[in-house]
Amino acid sequence: MSRYRGISKQEVETLEKNGCWADSWANIEVANNFTPKYITNTKFYGKILLGTFDKEFHLPGGLTKHACIHNAILHKCTIGNDVVIENVQNYIANYTIGDNCFIQNIDVMLVDGTSTFGNGVEVSVLNEMGGREVHIHNKLSAHFAYIYSLYRHRPRLIENMHTMIERYCNKYASDTGCVGDNCTIVNVGYIENVKIGPDCKIVGAMSLKNGTINSNEHAPVKIGRNVIAQDFIISSDSRVESGTILKRCFVGQACLLKQNYSASDSLFFSNSQGINGEACALFAGPFTVTHHKSTLLIAGMFSFMNAGSGSNQSNHMYKLGPIHQGIVERGAKTTSNSYVLWPAKVGPFSLILGRHHHHADTSNLPFSYLIEKDNTTHLVPGVNLRSVGTIRDAKKWPERDFRNDPVKLDYINFNLLSPYTIQKVLAGIDILTNLQATAGETSAIYTFQSCIITNSSLKRGLKLYDMVVHKFLGNSLIKRLEHIQFKSDEEIRARLQPQSTLGIGEWVDLSGLIAPKSEIDFLISQIERGEINTLRDIDQIFSALHSNYYTLEWTWAWHKIQEYYQIDAASITSSDIIEIVEKWKEAVIKLDEMIYEDAKKEFSLSFKTGFGANGNIQERMLDFESVRGAFDNNEFVVTVLKHIKDKKALGEELIARMKQVERKNG
């Protein structure tokens, strides 16, 4: 049975008495329980479907407003049940408006011709001059965009991925827009060719043109005052507010853009934040955060990154145009007034201080400081491993994953240590060892990629890298053997045997998704051959790789344990396990103690400067503690101390189980 019926003569008379008009009342259909009482001063053009008007809206401040249509012009529209449409200055054309929507004080809302609502828009990410374009769409993930933008040396791959996007966009195309159920659109200027999901709230936006807002009941989207957006897609749980300007942009899930932030040709993936500053040709992987007016992120790829005030990069050497790009791998930070001249590549969890002009590639020296000194980059390998800030960041990212949507676009691995980072640590050990062998152990300085490494920094870097390898491999080994009582070395060997050979070899970080390179290469070859030809199929493979991470990680870790400790899988014994765990325990405790000492610096007397105004040292101490708390009671410090205690106990528990096997074998 149809939900709608023809409008009755009596209903037409009531509408006309209410100041309403239609180019043809025969084009008007209404819901079975329709009442015309609450429709006033409205003009109807073309085919119109009208729902019921029974609900009352309870507004902030105590005002109650009944569902109605008042002072509006509607053209070819379907209006759901219990809707307020009031004070439309121009008209609403070619829209389906869902139930319980509140639309008030808008200028115009229309769909002009057939639209894909921002899907298929070409974003010139990374290279402003083109060549790495990403065609955005509702299902875009950081991992899909990573492959699509960086694998341009595989033209068949890019062609087939583009075909998938085009196929999706063509299915999505329509000459009618929609506003989902329970939306609020108030005090908004111009809306053209925009599809709006359920439970979206748009208040005070100036102009929205050619885009999709993928709001839903689990993860509503909010668009705030003075926002201007053109050629865009905004994903669930995101907020775009207070004067933000977007042009050719994709905004991923649970992102926050506000306070006059401006971006063009940029991609922002899950939980990224842009406040005050600007972006151009930016690939902002998950948790890319910039909060400062003076910060520009341009032509760079980042993830899990925090940009300090005044951070800047340059992609233009004033020769062939803005053609350069840079990659700052996961977990990096920039200090205030940092600068990098692209092209350059910075390793994971590094800290950039000062201005750098020498196009260095430090990707295989992770956890490093890049420090400007005398117009030269001084590289301090591995020193970020002992920084309290690095550990704090790793803990905060999972806590700040604000995605409520049950369907996640990005598959995010939060691990600080993984096969991806440890393979770089191992490469870093080789680099530093080779530098030492070539220039001599007593050399005052070493040169790598136009960077200066001092003798003390190199030696400390080797020690830190060795400790973190022991930590990761020990973590993996202990996890593999936990909660099992073994009777013999044969049982231990059987447990250590991986379930699969997948995972051996190089690993990659696809902007949040950490996976074996062999599996990504296999996926790419399947796409090239046409064996995988839908966006859903690619997403399912990303999902499977993410779900199976720890299984694949163990395959890699077990291979490296044999290699690093020079042991044989066929003859490993409980005594070997004890030796590895002892090294793990020593490394974990030493690293935690370094982090503890680093945290202690934040409570030194020099950091208490400015506290206890007009008072003596004792008052300064008391004022500091009243604001910051005592060192021993600091939440993070307590956590570090507990971590040391727990890890000692964990190691000793496994050693005790291994000694039982030793005694049985003895």
SEDO-140366 format. One record per residue (C-alpha): x, y, z. Coordinates in pm, whole numbers, padded with zeros to 5 digits. Last residue first. Layout:
BEGIN
{{X Y Z}}
...
//
This chain:
BEGIN
{{06824 -03249 03385}}
{{06531 -03233 03141}}
{{06285 -03221 03429}}
{{06498 -02961 03608}}
{{06520 -02747 03296}}
{{06143 -02773 03244}}
{{06087 -02641 03597}}
{{06343 -02371 03523}}
{{06131 -02260 03225}}
{{05826 -02212 03449}}
{{06031 -02005 03696}}
{{06175 -01796 03410}}
{{05820 -01728 03292}}
{{05714 -01603 03637}}
{{06035 -01401 03676}}
{{05971 -01218 03351}}
{{05614 -01131 03442}}
{{05711 -01026 03794}}
{{05984 -00793 03668}}
{{05741 -00660 03407}}
{{05478 -00587 03672}}
{{05722 -00400 03900}}
{{05867 -00188 03619}}
{{05516 -00116 03484}}
{{05400 -00018 03834}}
{{05682 00235 03852}}
{{05591 00370 03508}}
{{05221 00392 03599}}
{{05297 00580 03922}}
{{05505 00826 03720}}
{{05218 00871 03471}}
{{04965 00940 03744}}
{{05190 01181 03934}}
{{05187 01090 04303}}
{{05565 01049 04336}}
{{05624 01378 04154}}
{{05389 01581 04375}}
{{05097 01758 04212}}
{{05098 02000 03921}}
{{04889 02285 04058}}
{{04903 02239 04437}}
{{05251 02091 04399}}
{{05382 02399 04219}}
{{05226 02634 04475}}
{{05386 02439 04761}}
{{05728 02443 04596}}
{{05704 02815 04520}}
{{05594 02879 04877}}
{{05905 02696 05001}}
{{06126 02889 04760}}
{{05996 03227 04882}}
{{05687 03411 04765}}
{{05600 03697 04531}}
{{05428 03452 04293}}
{{05459 03093 04412}}
{{05517 02943 04069}}
{{05697 03129 03791}}
{{06004 02904 03798}}
{{05904 02559 03917}}
{{06056 02398 03607}}
{{06400 02515 03721}}
{{06350 02340 04055}}
{{06303 01999 03893}}
{{05958 01844 03854}}
{{05958 01809 03475}}
{{06308 01661 03499}}
{{06162 01368 03695}}
{{05976 01254 03386}}
{{06309 01198 03212}}
{{06436 01003 03512}}
{{06129 00775 03499}}
{{06171 00731 03123}}
{{06534 00627 03179}}
{{06420 00386 03452}}
{{06161 00241 03216}}
{{06429 00184 02952}}
{{06658 00015 03205}}
{{06375 -00203 03339}}
{{06268 -00316 02992}}
{{06625 -00390 02882}}
{{06716 -00593 03194}}
{{06394 -00794 03174}}
{{06440 -00864 02804}}
{{06799 -00978 02856}}
{{06682 -01210 03134}}
{{06398 -01329 02908}}
{{06644 -01421 02632}}
{{06866 -01620 02871}}
{{06567 -01798 03024}}
{{06438 -01895 02680}}
{{06779 -02037 02588}}
{{06775 -02245 02908}}
{{06426 -02372 02821}}
{{06576 -02512 02505}}
{{06604 -02423 02138}}
{{06718 -02718 01923}}
{{06491 -02721 01618}}
{{06430 -02347 01618}}
{{06805 -02285 01609}}
{{06957 -01996 01802}}
{{07168 -01705 01689}}
{{07012 -01453 01931}}
{{06927 -01201 01659}}
{{06853 -01453 01382}}
{{06647 -01700 01583}}
{{06460 -01418 01754}}
{{06413 -01249 01415}}
{{06229 -01549 01266}}
{{06017 -01579 01580}}
{{05933 -01207 01563}}
{{05820 -01222 01200}}
{{05592 -01522 01250}}
{{05475 -01369 01580}}
{{05374 -01047 01407}}
{{05164 -01239 01154}}
{{04955 -01397 01430}}
{{04943 -01064 01613}}
{{04823 -00876 01304}}
{{04549 -01121 01203}}
{{04263 -00875 01258}}
{{04449 -00594 01080}}
{{04538 -00811 00781}}
{{04178 -00935 00764}}
{{04037 -00581 00773}}
{{04272 -00460 00499}}
{{04166 -00760 00291}}
{{03798 -00685 00353}}
{{03851 -00321 00254}}
{{03999 -00427 -00080}}
{{03699 -00651 -00150}}
{{03457 -00371 -00055}}
{{03621 -00125 -00295}}
{{03554 -00367 -00578}}
{{03770 -00527 -00848}}
{{03993 -00791 -00693}}
{{04097 -01054 -00946}}
{{04145 -00775 -01202}}
{{04509 -00869 -01265}}
{{04632 -00533 -01135}}
{{04409 -00562 -00828}}
{{04546 -00910 -00753}}
{{04903 -00780 -00800}}
{{04837 -00501 -00550}}
{{04694 -00743 -00294}}
{{05000 -00967 -00333}}
{{05230 -00670 -00285}}
{{05036 -00575 00028}}
{{05071 -00931 00158}}
{{05445 -00939 00085}}
{{05487 -00601 00255}}
{{05374 -00755 00584}}
{{05121 -00533 00763}}
{{05086 -00224 00981}}
{{04768 -00025 00908}}
{{04796 00334 01031}}
{{04915 00513 00719}}
{{05001 00200 00525}}
{{05290 00108 00755}}
{{05502 -00155 00585}}
{{05671 -00480 00686}}
{{05974 -00648 00528}}
{{06035 -01020 00554}}
{{05854 -01303 00728}}
{{05488 -01225 00792}}
{{05313 -01518 00626}}
{{05482 -01849 00706}}
{{05181 -01949 00913}}
{{05088 -02095 01251}}
{{05429 -02010 01393}}
{{05630 -02277 01585}}
{{05700 -02149 01935}}
{{05439 -02380 02088}}
{{05596 -02688 01928}}
{{05941 -02582 02046}}
{{05814 -02540 02405}}
{{05650 -02884 02396}}
{{05976 -03036 02272}}
{{06166 -02858 02551}}
{{05961 -03057 02799}}
{{05673 -03047 03046}}
{{05538 -02703 02968}}
{{05278 -02523 03179}}
{{05109 -02262 02960}}
{{04970 -01925 03075}}
{{05218 -01719 02867}}
{{05448 -01872 02606}}
{{05361 -01661 02301}}
{{05321 -01342 02503}}
{{05663 -01401 02661}}
{{05825 -01446 02319}}
{{05661 -01138 02169}}
{{05757 -00917 02463}}
{{06111 -01057 02455}}
{{06146 -00973 02086}}
{{06019 -00620 02151}}
{{06228 -00550 02461}}
{{06548 -00710 02333}}
{{06515 -00499 02015}}
{{06450 -00192 02233}}
{{06767 -00253 02431}}
{{06986 -00297 02122}}
{{06849 00027 01976}}
{{06925 00213 02299}}
{{07281 00079 02314}}
{{07349 00156 01947}}
{{07207 00506 01986}}
{{07426 00573 02292}}
{{07734 00483 02087}}
{{07624 00701 01795}}
{{07534 00996 02017}}
{{07868 00978 02197}}
{{08059 00980 01868}}
{{07860 01270 01728}}
{{07621 01223 01438}}
{{07614 01496 01172}}
{{07353 01481 00897}}
{{07414 01516 00521}}
{{07264 01166 00475}}
{{07506 01023 00735}}
{{07825 01189 00858}}
{{08016 01073 01165}}
{{08179 01287 01432}}
{{08459 01260 01687}}
{{08609 00946 01529}}
{{08739 00707 01796}}
{{08544 00403 01677}}
{{08674 00438 01324}}
{{08533 00612 01016}}
{{08430 00297 00824}}
{{08365 00062 01116}}
{{08172 00321 01314}}
{{07965 00419 01014}}
{{07898 00051 00945}}
{{07783 -00007 01304}}
{{07558 00300 01289}}
{{07392 00191 00966}}
{{07357 -00173 01074}}
{{07202 -00072 01406}}
{{06965 00160 01218}}
{{06855 -00128 00995}}
{{06773 -00323 01310}}
{{06579 -00022 01445}}
{{06399 00003 01112}}
{{06299 -00363 01132}}
{{06187 -00284 01489}}
{{05951 -00009 01371}}
{{05766 -00219 01113}}
{{05782 -00543 01309}}
{{05600 -00355 01585}}
{{05685 -00132 01878}}
{{05471 00173 01951}}
{{05158 -00025 01879}}
{{04847 00177 01787}}
{{04748 -00023 01479}}
{{04461 00159 01309}}
{{04227 00003 01056}}
{{04064 00305 00893}}
{{03705 00325 00763}}
{{03544 00192 01081}}
{{03183 00068 01069}}
{{03042 00065 01424}}
{{03065 00447 01419}}
{{03169 00571 01761}}
{{03513 00697 01656}}
{{03671 00905 01932}}
{{04010 00733 01937}}
{{04169 00951 02201}}
{{04230 00674 02456}}
{{04398 00463 02187}}
{{04627 00758 02107}}
{{04709 00852 02468}}
{{04930 00558 02561}}
{{05168 00590 02265}}
{{05189 00964 02320}}
{{05282 00922 02686}}
{{05553 00673 02593}}
{{05709 00914 02344}}
{{05676 01209 02582}}
{{05858 01028 02863}}
{{06162 01021 02641}}
{{06403 00726 02670}}
{{06319 00587 02328}}
{{06345 00939 02185}}
{{06725 00908 02204}}
{{06735 00642 01932}}
{{06975 00826 01704}}
{{07079 01187 01772}}
{{07109 01352 01430}}
{{07262 01697 01395}}
{{07123 01878 01092}}
{{07348 02165 00984}}
{{07283 02539 00971}}
{{07515 02589 01271}}
{{07305 02346 01479}}
{{06958 02226 01384}}
{{06850 01918 01577}}
{{06693 01603 01434}}
{{06618 01383 01737}}
{{06578 01010 01681}}
{{06323 00739 01764}}
{{06375 00583 01420}}
{{06701 00571 01220}}
{{06594 00384 00908}}
{{06369 00668 00786}}
{{06647 00924 00829}}
{{06642 01045 00467}}
{{06793 01392 00458}}
{{06693 01666 00214}}
{{06954 01917 00342}}
{{06759 02226 00448}}
{{06658 02168 00810}}
{{06537 02438 01048}}
{{06497 02384 01423}}
{{06392 02079 01621}}
{{06234 01773 01459}}
{{06152 01486 01697}}
{{06142 01129 01565}}
{{05883 00863 01638}}
{{05917 00699 01296}}
{{06190 00811 01054}}
{{06195 01139 00862}}
{{06197 01161 00482}}
{{06296 01471 00289}}
{{06207 01650 -00033}}
{{06122 01900 00099}}
{{06282 02172 00309}}
{{06191 02112 00671}}
{{06117 02387 00924}}
{{06065 02395 01300}}
{{05937 02715 01457}}
{{05800 02541 01768}}
{{05892 02174 01791}}
{{05789 01909 01541}}
{{05673 01564 01636}}
{{05696 01219 01477}}
{{05471 00926 01568}}
{{05432 00773 01226}}
{{05666 00861 00940}}
{{05733 01211 00814}}
{{05718 01194 00436}}
{{05804 01484 00212}}
{{05701 01633 -00118}}
{{05841 01850 -00396}}
{{05662 01987 -00703}}
{{05579 02342 -00600}}
{{05715 02500 -00922}}
{{05995 02410 -01162}}
{{06251 02658 -01025}}
{{06126 02852 -00726}}
{{06242 02585 -00481}}
{{05885 02506 -00376}}
{{05773 02225 -00144}}
{{05860 02412 00176}}
{{05770 02294 00524}}
{{05648 02479 00830}}
{{05601 02444 01201}}
{{05525 02784 01359}}
{{05361 02628 01662}}
{{05440 02260 01709}}
{{05294 01986 01491}}
{{05186 01663 01660}}
{{05197 01349 01448}}
{{05030 01010 01476}}
{{05044 01017 01093}}
{{05213 01240 00836}}
{{05248 01274 00458}}
{{05366 01612 00336}}
{{05284 01856 00057}}
{{05209 02135 00306}}
{{05145 02160 00678}}
{{05144 02525 00779}}
{{05157 02630 01145}}
{{05131 02994 01253}}
{{04775 02970 01377}}
{{04851 02669 01597}}
{{04665 02348 01678}}
{{04801 02080 01444}}
{{04726 01710 01499}}
{{04770 01411 01269}}
{{04598 01130 01458}}
{{04532 00906 01156}}
{{04709 01008 00833}}
{{04712 01371 00723}}
{{04810 01370 00355}}
{{04840 01744 00296}}
{{04823 01909 -00047}}
{{04776 02239 00136}}
{{04706 02286 00505}}
{{04640 02584 00728}}
{{04645 02687 01092}}
{{04384 02775 01356}}
{{04284 02416 01449}}
{{04329 02102 01242}}
{{04271 01773 01421}}
{{04305 01417 01293}}
{{04100 01148 01466}}
{{04065 00929 01156}}
{{04202 01060 00826}}
{{04242 01411 00688}}
{{04308 01436 00314}}
{{04405 01765 00153}}
{{04358 01949 -00175}}
{{04285 02273 00010}}
{{04273 02345 00381}}
{{04183 02639 00602}}
{{04140 02639 00980}}
{{03940 02940 01091}}
{{03886 02812 01446}}
{{03784 02453 01363}}
{{03861 02114 01214}}
{{03803 01807 01432}}
{{03817 01454 01291}}
{{03611 01167 01428}}
{{03602 00977 01096}}
{{03778 01112 00790}}
{{03762 01455 00626}}
{{03828 01449 00252}}
{{03912 01781 00092}}
{{03872 01964 -00239}}
{{03827 02305 -00082}}
{{03772 02344 00291}}
{{03736 02666 00491}}
{{03682 02647 00868}}
{{03512 02952 01017}}
{{03399 02812 01348}}
{{03329 02442 01294}}
{{03389 02113 01118}}
{{03316 01829 01359}}
{{03354 01463 01267}}
{{03167 01165 01411}}
{{03097 01020 01064}}
{{03286 01129 00754}}
{{03297 01462 00572}}
{{03335 01449 00194}}
{{03427 01760 -00001}}
{{03406 01956 -00323}}
{{03336 02294 -00161}}
{{03322 02382 00209}}
{{03272 02719 00378}}
{{03207 02712 00753}}
{{03085 03040 00903}}
{{02928 02872 01205}}
{{02935 02499 01268}}
{{02901 02163 01096}}
{{02840 01875 01336}}
{{02844 01508 01232}}
{{02657 01237 01422}}
{{02822 00901 01503}}
{{02577 00631 01612}}
{{02271 00793 01449}}
{{02457 00864 01125}}
{{02651 01145 00959}}
{{02821 01092 00626}}
{{02817 01455 00508}}
{{02853 01441 00130}}
{{02974 01720 -00094}}
{{02918 01950 -00386}}
{{02872 02291 -00221}}
{{02832 02397 00139}}
{{02828 02772 00205}}
{{02795 02995 00511}}
{{02742 02747 00794}}
{{02542 02886 01088}}
{{02427 02558 01241}}
{{02445 02221 01067}}
{{02361 01923 01289}}
{{02357 01577 01133}}
{{02135 01312 01290}}
{{02092 01126 00960}}
{{02320 01184 00660}}
{{02336 01496 00442}}
{{02391 01483 00066}}
{{02509 01815 -00074}}
{{02451 01930 -00432}}
{{02410 02297 -00335}}
{{02365 02446 00012}}
{{02400 02825 00048}}
{{02343 03019 00370}}
{{02266 02836 00693}}
{{02088 02977 00997}}
{{01961 02635 01106}}
{{01988 02284 00962}}
{{01905 02017 01222}}
{{01879 01655 01112}}
{{01666 01387 01279}}
{{01620 01169 00969}}
{{01849 01207 00669}}
{{01861 01505 00431}}
{{01868 01385 00075}}
{{01967 01507 -00267}}
{{01792 01426 -00592}}
{{01953 01424 -00938}}
{{02147 01113 -00842}}
{{02495 00959 -00865}}
{{02588 00696 -00606}}
{{02602 00407 -00851}}
{{02819 00620 -01084}}
{{03048 00708 -00794}}
{{03104 00340 -00705}}
{{03192 00250 -01065}}
{{03422 00551 -01088}}
{{03601 00446 -00768}}
{{03650 00091 -00893}}
{{03781 00223 -01228}}
{{04027 00444 -01041}}
{{04162 00138 -00858}}
{{04201 -00039 -01193}}
{{04392 00251 -01349}}
{{04611 00296 -01042}}
{{04709 -00072 -01040}}
{{04771 -00072 -01416}}
{{04998 00232 -01374}}
{{05225 00072 -01108}}
{{05494 00342 -01068}}
{{05217 00562 -00929}}
{{05224 00356 -00610}}
{{05226 00652 -00368}}
{{04882 00812 -00412}}
{{04658 00509 -00464}}
{{04851 00294 -00215}}
{{04828 00553 00063}}
{{04470 00647 -00031}}
{{04356 00285 00011}}
{{04535 00269 00347}}
{{04393 00599 00473}}
{{04047 00471 00394}}
{{03800 00607 00138}}
{{03450 00460 00166}}
{{03259 00782 00095}}
{{03474 00877 -00203}}
{{03780 01083 -00283}}
{{03971 01062 -00610}}
{{04335 01081 -00501}}
{{04577 01268 -00724}}
{{04946 01180 -00702}}
{{05065 01326 -01036}}
{{04952 01680 -00974}}
{{05127 02016 -00949}}
{{05046 02044 -00578}}
{{05224 01715 -00511}}
{{05131 01559 -00177}}
{{04753 01555 -00249}}
{{04601 01687 -00568}}
{{04243 01594 -00475}}
{{04017 01484 -00761}}
{{03648 01478 -00670}}
{{03504 01132 -00742}}
{{03242 01147 -00468}}
{{03165 01508 -00381}}
{{02787 01470 -00409}}
{{02783 01242 -00716}}
{{02550 01490 -00885}}
{{02293 01486 -01164}}
{{02142 01827 -01235}}
{{02132 02110 -00983}}
{{02048 01985 -00634}}
{{01919 02263 -00413}}
{{01917 02427 -00074}}
{{01879 02806 -00058}}
{{01896 03080 00204}}
{{01828 02906 00533}}
{{01642 03033 00837}}
{{01504 02706 00974}}
{{01526 02337 00897}}
{{01438 02096 01183}}
{{01416 01734 01071}}
{{01199 01478 01251}}
{{01156 01250 00948}}
{{01370 01270 00637}}
{{01397 01539 00368}}
{{01415 01426 00006}}
{{01555 01711 -00201}}
{{01514 01837 -00556}}
{{01472 02207 -00479}}
{{01452 02411 -00157}}
{{01389 02782 -00215}}
{{01493 03144 -00168}}
{{01474 03292 00184}}
{{01356 02969 00349}}
{{01190 03091 00668}}
{{01063 02767 00819}}
{{01078 02396 00749}}
{{00994 02198 01064}}
{{00940 01827 01007}}
{{00716 01576 01178}}
{{00695 01318 00899}}
{{00905 01329 00584}}
{{00905 01591 00305}}
{{00965 01477 -00053}}
{{01065 01762 -00280}}
{{01022 01859 -00645}}
{{01036 02236 -00581}}
{{00958 02384 -00239}}
{{00924 02756 -00161}}
{{00904 02842 00209}}
{{00751 03084 00457}}
{{00616 02822 00698}}
{{00618 02442 00691}}
{{00527 02295 01029}}
{{00612 02069 01321}}
{{00513 02248 01642}}
{{00762 02467 01825}}
{{00819 02469 02202}}
{{01051 02726 02360}}
{{01212 02637 02696}}
{{01549 02807 02649}}
{{01681 02533 02422}}
{{01407 02398 02190}}
{{01136 02139 02254}}
{{01011 02029 01913}}
{{00643 01927 01891}}
{{00534 01641 01667}}
{{00211 01593 01467}}
{{00283 01719 01116}}
{{00239 01423 00879}}
{{00422 01367 00553}}
{{00418 01566 00227}}
{{00515 01452 -00124}}
{{00567 01722 -00389}}
{{00595 01682 -00768}}
{{00648 02018 -00938}}
{{00639 02356 -00767}}
{{00488 02427 -00424}}
{{00462 02767 -00261}}
{{00433 02816 00118}}
{{00268 03087 00331}}
{{00141 02836 00587}}
{{00152 02462 00649}}
{{00053 02367 01006}}
{{-00320 02311 00951}}
{{-00282 02098 00638}}
{{-00332 01765 00817}}
{{-00184 01445 00680}}
{{-00285 01114 00837}}
{{-00270 00922 00507}}
{{00047 01096 00394}}
{{00018 01356 00119}}
{{00050 01386 -00258}}
{{00078 01716 -00446}}
{{00119 01714 -00824}}
{{-00258 01752 -00878}}
{{-00237 02078 -00683}}
{{-00061 02223 -00987}}
{{00160 02534 -00977}}
{{00089 02529 -00607}}
{{-00001 02808 -00362}}
{{-00020 02854 00015}}
{{-00152 03158 00204}}
{{-00316 02962 00486}}
{{-00657 02998 00314}}
{{-00497 02826 00014}}
{{-00384 02543 00237}}
{{-00730 02499 00384}}
{{-00889 02493 00038}}
{{-00635 02235 -00080}}
{{-00714 02017 00221}}
{{-01085 02036 00139}}
{{-01018 01936 -00223}}
{{-00822 01633 -00107}}
{{-00451 01571 -00168}}
{{-00378 01250 -00356}}
{{-00252 00964 -00146}}
{{00085 00868 00005}}
{{00234 00572 00192}}
{{00130 00346 -00091}}
{{00000 00000 00000}}
//
